[in-house]
Amino acid sequence: MRVRINKMFQRFHGQAKAQEGQMRSLQSENLQLDRVLREKDREIDQLKNQLANAQARLEELMGKDNLTSLPNRHIFKEHLTHSLKRAVRLGYSLSLLLIDIDRLREVNSRAGYEKGDEVLIEVAKTLQNSVREIDMPARWGGEELVAVLHETDVEAALSVAERIHRKINMLDIKDPVSGKPIPITATLAVASYPRHSNQPQELLEVAYDALVAAKNKGGNIVVVADSNI
């Protein structure tokens, strides 16, 4: 009897050791698989980043902003440079209009990025529908849009900017959860040739400085580059 019990114990002990060995082997395999998965995840993230960069580069080369369908910054800067040279040569006025959507990040945080994208798209449509075919509206980046207004002096550009400002304030965009309207406002700045500069970069800088000053005062206004806010 004792011999039989010892044999049973030995057999059980052997089975337990075998199972323990199998468990260790499985744990080792799981660790290896986990390391492989983490490496694959890193590779996938790298591929996603490469794809995003390639898409951004493609959009730049195509000259089109994917979200708003407006020309992008690259194309706009080329257009401004050529247009300003032509205005100087022929003695025409030319105006630059910068638009910054107020508190768009708050819309993204409160209502989601899809709703923020909707705001950008609607403001872009408002801009495009408010300028002439000879003008150049574009997506500058982030929450900023821009336009070249050909053969347009400061006073005429200011009138266009004020009209766009009113239309943006009237946009009907609702919160997806509450259904309540989301207040949409924007700050706009105007700079012109020959009043401010005959150089494209300087024209952009004076307009941008005016825009920043206006935003610091609370935004939701239209300003001319060298005016008191």
C-alpha positions as a Markdown table, in Angstrom:
| # | Residue | x | y | z |
|---|---|---|---|---|
| 1 | Met | 0.0 | 0.0 | 0.0 |
| 2 | Arg | 2.7 | 2.4 | 1.0 |
| 3 | Val | 4.6 | 1.6 | -2.3 |
| 4 | Arg | 1.4 | 2.4 | -4.3 |
| 5 | Ile | 1.0 | 5.7 | -2.5 |
| 6 | Asn | 4.6 | 6.6 | -3.1 |
| 7 | Lys | 4.2 | 5.8 | -6.8 |
| 8 | Met | 1.0 | 7.9 | -7.0 |
| 9 | Phe | 2.7 | 10.8 | -5.2 |
| 10 | Gln | 5.7 | 10.6 | -7.5 |
| 11 | Arg | 3.4 | 10.5 | -10.6 |
| 12 | Phe | 1.4 | 13.5 | -9.3 |
| 13 | His | 4.6 | 15.3 | -8.5 |
| 14 | Gly | 5.9 | 14.6 | -12.0 |
| 15 | Gln | 2.7 | 15.8 | -13.5 |
| 16 | Ala | 2.8 | 19.0 | -11.4 |
| 17 | Lys | 6.4 | 19.6 | -12.5 |
| 18 | Ala | 5.4 | 19.0 | -16.1 |
| 19 | Gln | 2.5 | 21.5 | -15.8 |
| 20 | Glu | 4.8 | 24.0 | -14.1 |
| 21 | Gly | 7.3 | 23.7 | -16.9 |
| 22 | Gln | 4.5 | 24.2 | -19.5 |
| 23 | Met | 3.2 | 27.2 | -17.6 |
| 24 | Arg | 6.7 | 28.7 | -17.6 |
| 25 | Ser | 7.1 | 28.0 | -21.3 |
| 26 | Leu | 3.7 | 29.7 | -22.0 |
| 27 | Gln | 4.6 | 32.7 | -19.8 |
| 28 | Ser | 7.9 | 33.0 | -21.7 |
| 29 | Glu | 6.0 | 32.8 | -25.0 |
| 30 | Asn | 3.5 | 35.4 | -23.8 |
| 31 | Leu | 6.3 | 37.8 | -22.8 |
| 32 | Gln | 7.9 | 37.3 | -26.2 |
| 33 | Leu | 4.6 | 37.9 | -28.0 |
| 34 | Asp | 4.0 | 41.0 | -25.8 |
| 35 | Arg | 7.4 | 42.4 | -26.8 |
| 36 | Val | 6.7 | 41.7 | -30.5 |
| 37 | Leu | 3.3 | 43.4 | -30.2 |
| 38 | Arg | 4.9 | 46.4 | -28.6 |
| 39 | Glu | 7.5 | 46.6 | -31.4 |
| 40 | Lys | 4.8 | 46.2 | -34.0 |
| 41 | Asp | 2.7 | 49.0 | -32.3 |
| 42 | Arg | 5.8 | 51.3 | -32.5 |
| 43 | Glu | 6.2 | 50.4 | -36.2 |
| 44 | Ile | 2.6 | 51.1 | -36.8 |
| 45 | Asp | 2.8 | 54.5 | -35.1 |
| 46 | Gln | 5.9 | 55.4 | -37.1 |
| 47 | Leu | 4.1 | 54.4 | -40.3 |
| 48 | Lys | 1.1 | 56.5 | -39.3 |
| 49 | Asn | 3.3 | 59.5 | -38.7 |
| 50 | Gln | 5.1 | 58.9 | -42.1 |
| 51 | Leu | 1.7 | 58.7 | -43.8 |
| 52 | Ala | 0.4 | 61.9 | -42.1 |
| 53 | Asn | 3.6 | 63.7 | -43.2 |
| 54 | Ala | 3.3 | 62.3 | -46.7 |
| 55 | Gln | -0.3 | 63.4 | -46.9 |
| 56 | Ala | 0.5 | 66.9 | -45.6 |
| 57 | Arg | 3.3 | 67.2 | -48.1 |
| 58 | Leu | 1.0 | 66.0 | -50.9 |
| 59 | Glu | -1.6 | 68.6 | -49.9 |
| 60 | Glu | 1.1 | 71.3 | -49.9 |
| 61 | Leu | 2.3 | 70.2 | -53.4 |
| 62 | Met | -1.3 | 70.1 | -54.6 |
| 63 | Gly | -1.8 | 73.6 | -53.2 |
| 64 | Lys | -5.1 | 72.6 | -51.4 |
| 65 | Asp | -6.1 | 72.4 | -47.8 |
| 66 | Asn | -7.9 | 69.1 | -47.2 |
| 67 | Leu | -10.4 | 70.4 | -44.6 |
| 68 | Thr | -11.6 | 73.6 | -46.2 |
| 69 | Ser | -10.8 | 73.0 | -49.8 |
| 70 | Leu | -9.2 | 76.4 | -49.9 |
| 71 | Pro | -5.6 | 77.0 | -51.2 |
| 72 | Asn | -3.0 | 76.3 | -48.6 |
| 73 | Arg | -0.4 | 78.6 | -47.0 |
| 74 | His | 2.3 | 77.6 | -49.5 |
| 75 | Ile | 0.2 | 78.6 | -52.5 |
| 76 | Phe | -1.1 | 81.7 | -50.8 |
| 77 | Lys | 2.4 | 83.0 | -50.1 |
| 78 | Glu | 3.4 | 82.5 | -53.7 |
| 79 | His | 0.2 | 84.3 | -54.9 |
| 80 | Leu | 0.8 | 87.2 | -52.5 |
| 81 | Thr | 4.4 | 87.7 | -53.7 |
| 82 | His | 3.4 | 87.7 | -57.4 |
| 83 | Ser | 0.3 | 89.8 | -56.8 |
| 84 | Leu | 2.1 | 92.4 | -54.8 |
| 85 | Lys | 4.9 | 92.7 | -57.4 |
| 86 | Arg | 2.1 | 93.3 | -60.0 |
| 87 | Ala | 0.4 | 95.9 | -57.9 |
| 88 | Val | 3.6 | 97.8 | -57.4 |
| 89 | Arg | 4.4 | 97.6 | -61.1 |
| 90 | Leu | 1.0 | 98.7 | -62.3 |
| 91 | Gly | 0.2 | 101.1 | -59.5 |
| 92 | Tyr | -2.8 | 99.2 | -58.1 |
| 93 | Ser | -3.8 | 98.9 | -54.5 |
| 94 | Leu | -3.8 | 95.5 | -52.8 |
| 95 | Ser | -5.1 | 94.5 | -49.4 |
| 96 | Leu | -4.4 | 91.5 | -47.1 |
| 97 | Leu | -7.0 | 90.2 | -44.8 |
| 98 | Leu | -6.3 | 87.9 | -41.8 |
| 99 | Ile | -9.1 | 86.1 | -40.0 |
| 100 | Asp | -8.6 | 84.3 | -36.6 |
| 101 | Ile | -11.6 | 82.3 | -35.3 |
| 102 | Asp | -12.1 | 83.2 | -31.6 |
| 103 | Arg | -12.0 | 80.5 | -29.0 |
| 104 | Leu | -12.0 | 77.6 | -31.5 |
| 105 | Arg | -10.0 | 75.5 | -29.0 |
| 106 | Glu | -12.9 | 75.9 | -26.5 |
| 107 | Val | -15.3 | 74.6 | -29.2 |
| 108 | Asn | -13.0 | 71.6 | -29.8 |
| 109 | Ser | -12.8 | 70.9 | -26.0 |
| 110 | Arg | -16.5 | 71.4 | -25.3 |
| 111 | Ala | -18.2 | 70.0 | -28.5 |
| 112 | Gly | -15.5 | 67.9 | -30.0 |
| 113 | Tyr | -13.0 | 68.3 | -32.9 |
| 114 | Glu | -15.6 | 67.3 | -35.5 |
| 115 | Lys | -17.7 | 70.3 | -34.5 |
| 116 | Gly | -14.5 | 72.5 | -34.5 |
| 117 | Asp | -13.8 | 71.3 | -38.0 |
| 118 | Glu | -17.4 | 72.2 | -39.0 |
| 119 | Val | -16.8 | 75.8 | -37.7 |
| 120 | Leu | -13.6 | 76.1 | -39.8 |
| 121 | Ile | -15.4 | 74.8 | -42.9 |
| 122 | Glu | -18.3 | 77.2 | -42.4 |
| 123 | Val | -16.0 | 80.2 | -41.8 |
| 124 | Ala | -14.0 | 79.2 | -44.9 |
| 125 | Lys | -17.2 | 79.1 | -47.0 |
| 126 | Thr | -18.2 | 82.5 | -45.6 |
| 127 | Leu | -14.9 | 84.0 | -46.6 |
| 128 | Gln | -14.9 | 82.4 | -50.1 |
| 129 | Asn | -18.5 | 83.6 | -50.7 |
| 130 | Ser | -17.7 | 87.1 | -49.5 |
| 131 | Val | -14.8 | 87.9 | -51.9 |
| 132 | Arg | -14.6 | 88.1 | -55.7 |
| 133 | Glu | -13.4 | 85.5 | -58.1 |
| 134 | Ile | -10.2 | 87.5 | -58.7 |
| 135 | Asp | -9.3 | 87.5 | -55.0 |
| 136 | Met | -7.5 | 84.7 | -53.2 |
| 137 | Pro | -8.9 | 83.3 | -50.0 |
| 138 | Ala | -6.8 | 80.6 | -48.3 |
| 139 | Arg | -6.3 | 78.5 | -45.2 |
| 140 | Trp | -3.3 | 79.9 | -43.3 |
| 141 | Gly | -3.2 | 77.2 | -40.6 |
| 142 | Gly | -4.8 | 76.3 | -37.3 |
| 143 | Glu | -7.8 | 78.6 | -36.8 |
| 144 | Glu | -6.5 | 81.3 | -39.2 |
| 145 | Leu | -7.7 | 82.1 | -42.7 |
| 146 | Val | -6.4 | 84.8 | -45.0 |
| 147 | Ala | -7.2 | 86.5 | -48.3 |
| 148 | Val | -5.6 | 88.7 | -50.9 |
| 149 | Leu | -8.0 | 91.4 | -52.1 |
| 150 | His | -6.9 | 92.7 | -55.5 |
| 151 | Glu | -7.2 | 96.3 | -56.6 |
| 152 | Thr | -8.6 | 97.1 | -53.1 |
| 153 | Asp | -7.5 | 99.9 | -50.9 |
| 154 | Val | -7.7 | 100.0 | -47.1 |
| 155 | Glu | -11.2 | 101.5 | -46.9 |
| 156 | Ala | -12.7 | 99.0 | -49.3 |
| 157 | Ala | -10.9 | 96.1 | -47.6 |
| 158 | Leu | -12.2 | 97.3 | -44.2 |
| 159 | Ser | -15.8 | 97.2 | -45.7 |
| 160 | Val | -15.2 | 93.6 | -46.9 |
| 161 | Ala | -13.8 | 92.6 | -43.5 |
| 162 | Glu | -16.7 | 94.1 | -41.6 |
| 163 | Arg | -19.2 | 92.3 | -43.9 |
| 164 | Ile | -17.4 | 88.9 | -43.3 |
| 165 | His | -17.3 | 89.6 | -39.6 |
| 166 | Arg | -21.1 | 90.1 | -39.5 |
| 167 | Lys | -21.7 | 86.9 | -41.4 |
| 168 | Ile | -19.4 | 84.9 | -39.1 |
| 169 | Asn | -21.3 | 86.1 | -36.1 |
| 170 | Met | -24.6 | 84.9 | -37.8 |
| 171 | Leu | -23.4 | 81.4 | -38.4 |
| 172 | Asp | -25.9 | 78.8 | -37.1 |
| 173 | Ile | -23.9 | 75.9 | -35.6 |
| 174 | Lys | -25.3 | 73.9 | -32.7 |
| 175 | Asp | -23.8 | 72.0 | -29.8 |
| 176 | Pro | -24.2 | 68.2 | -30.6 |
| 177 | Val | -25.2 | 67.4 | -27.0 |
| 178 | Ser | -27.4 | 70.3 | -25.9 |
| 179 | Gly | -28.6 | 71.4 | -29.3 |
| 180 | Lys | -28.0 | 75.0 | -28.3 |
| 181 | Pro | -26.3 | 77.4 | -30.7 |
| 182 | Ile | -22.5 | 77.8 | -30.4 |
| 183 | Pro | -21.5 | 81.4 | -30.4 |
| 184 | Ile | -19.0 | 81.9 | -33.3 |
| 185 | Thr | -17.0 | 85.1 | -33.6 |
| 186 | Ala | -13.7 | 86.1 | -35.3 |
| 187 | Thr | -11.1 | 88.7 | -35.2 |
| 188 | Leu | -10.1 | 90.3 | -38.5 |
| 189 | Ala | -7.1 | 92.5 | -39.4 |
| 190 | Val | -6.4 | 94.4 | -42.6 |
| 191 | Ala | -3.1 | 95.6 | -44.1 |
| 192 | Ser | -2.7 | 97.2 | -47.5 |
| 193 | Tyr | -0.3 | 98.3 | -50.2 |
| 194 | Pro | 0.8 | 101.1 | -50.5 |
| 195 | Arg | -0.3 | 102.2 | -47.0 |
| 196 | His | 1.6 | 99.6 | -45.0 |
| 197 | Ser | 4.3 | 98.0 | -47.1 |
| 198 | Asn | 5.3 | 96.9 | -50.6 |
| 199 | Gln | 6.9 | 93.7 | -49.3 |
| 200 | Pro | 4.8 | 90.5 | -48.8 |
| 201 | Gln | 6.5 | 89.4 | -45.5 |
| 202 | Glu | 6.2 | 92.9 | -44.0 |
| 203 | Leu | 2.6 | 93.1 | -45.0 |
| 204 | Leu | 1.9 | 89.8 | -43.3 |
| 205 | Glu | 3.8 | 90.9 | -40.2 |
| 206 | Val | 1.9 | 94.2 | -39.7 |
| 207 | Ala | -1.4 | 92.4 | -40.3 |
| 208 | Tyr | -0.5 | 89.7 | -37.8 |
| 209 | Asp | 0.7 | 92.2 | -35.2 |
| 210 | Ala | -2.6 | 94.0 | -35.5 |
| 211 | Leu | -4.5 | 90.7 | -35.2 |
| 212 | Val | -2.6 | 89.7 | -32.0 |
| 213 | Ala | -3.1 | 93.1 | -30.4 |
| 214 | Ala | -6.9 | 92.8 | -31.2 |
| 215 | Lys | -7.0 | 89.3 | -29.8 |
| 216 | Asn | -5.3 | 90.5 | -26.6 |
| 217 | Lys | -8.0 | 93.1 | -26.2 |
| 218 | Gly | -10.7 | 90.4 | -26.4 |
| 219 | Gly | -11.1 | 89.8 | -30.1 |
| 220 | Asn | -14.4 | 89.8 | -32.1 |
| 221 | Ile | -13.5 | 93.0 | -33.9 |
| 222 | Val | -12.1 | 94.3 | -37.2 |
| 223 | Val | -9.0 | 96.3 | -37.2 |
| 224 | Val | -6.7 | 98.1 | -39.6 |
| 225 | Ala | -3.0 | 97.4 | -39.1 |
| 226 | Asp | -1.9 | 100.9 | -37.9 |
| 227 | Ser | -5.1 | 101.9 | -36.2 |
| 228 | Asn | -5.7 | 102.3 | -32.5 |
| 229 | Ile | -7.7 | 99.3 | -31.1 |
